[in-house]
């Protein structure tokens, strides 16, 4: 832990951090952060992150690394010939040949980079359509008319979203009827709206 702190600080670890039991205090602090700040909203955040990974994988399949990386975060772009610009600043290049570079999605609307001797990461914000704040609440009248789950989906469709995004935002599975929204009668043989 002290070695990691020294790398993070860029200086020797202050004496006050050498006291006994410090690791236990840090572990307690991390547990408190998890239970009070992260866990209450974790299921929704996890779904958003998983949907973002699926969407980025689709971008990679359709347009290759350049398309996916260019859309990942502001100022980031593929330069070609194995070079990646991670922000708009004019910092000297960093050589990462033979090292791991992780791409880590986060739900806050900002990103950053992390450089270490053996681990490097681009931390990027999940796409805006998934990470947006909760839309207006479902009115009681709309919920009574359509049912609460369908009414919630309708409210979420204030901007276009695909089924993966709807799953991420609602926590409902694909089998719950997203394909039927706006499609009251289906031809079960052809799986088409009529």
Residue pairs with C-beta under 8 A, 6 or more apart in sequence:
1 22
1 23
1 26
2 13
2 17
2 18
5 13
5 17
6 12
6 13
7 116
7 117
38 45
43 171
44 169
44 171
45 107
47 167
47 168
47 169
47 171
48 107
48 126
48 130
48 131
48 168
48 169
49 105
49 106
49 107
49 126
50 168
51 126
51 130
51 164
51 165
51 167
51 168
51 169
52 105
52 126
52 127
52 130
52 131
52 168
53 105
54 164
55 127
55 130
55 164
55 165
56 68
56 72
56 103
56 105
59 67
59 68
59 71
60 67
60 68
65 78
66 77
66 78
66 80
69 76
69 77
69 78
69 84
70 76
70 77
70 78
72 103
72 122
72 124
73 86
73 87
73 111
73 122
73 124
73 125
74 87
74 88
75 85
75 86
75 87
75 88
75 89
76 84
76 85
76 86
76 87
76 122
76 124
77 84
77 85
78 84
78 85
79 85
82 97
83 93
86 113
86 122
87 113
94 115
96 120
99 118
99 120
100 118
100 119
100 120
101 120
101 121
101 122
102 119
102 120
102 121
102 122
103 121
103 122
103 124
104 121
104 122
104 123
104 124
105 123
105 124
105 125
105 126
106 123
106 124
106 125
106 126
107 125
107 126
107 131
108 125
109 125
109 128
109 131
110 125
111 122
111 123
111 124
111 125
112 123
113 120
113 121
113 122
113 123
114 120
114 121
114 123
125 131
129 159
129 161
129 165
130 165
130 168
130 169
135 155
135 156
135 158
136 155
136 158
137 155
138 148
138 151
138 152
138 155
139 151
142 151
142 154
142 155
143 151
145 151
146 154
149 170
149 172
149 176
149 177
150 177
150 181
152 170
153 166
153 170
153 178
153 181
154 181
156 166
156 169
156 170
157 181
161 169
163 174
163 178
163 179
166 172
166 178
167 173
167 174
167 178
172 178
180 186
182 193
183 193
185 193
185 194
186 192
186 193
186 194
187 193
187 194
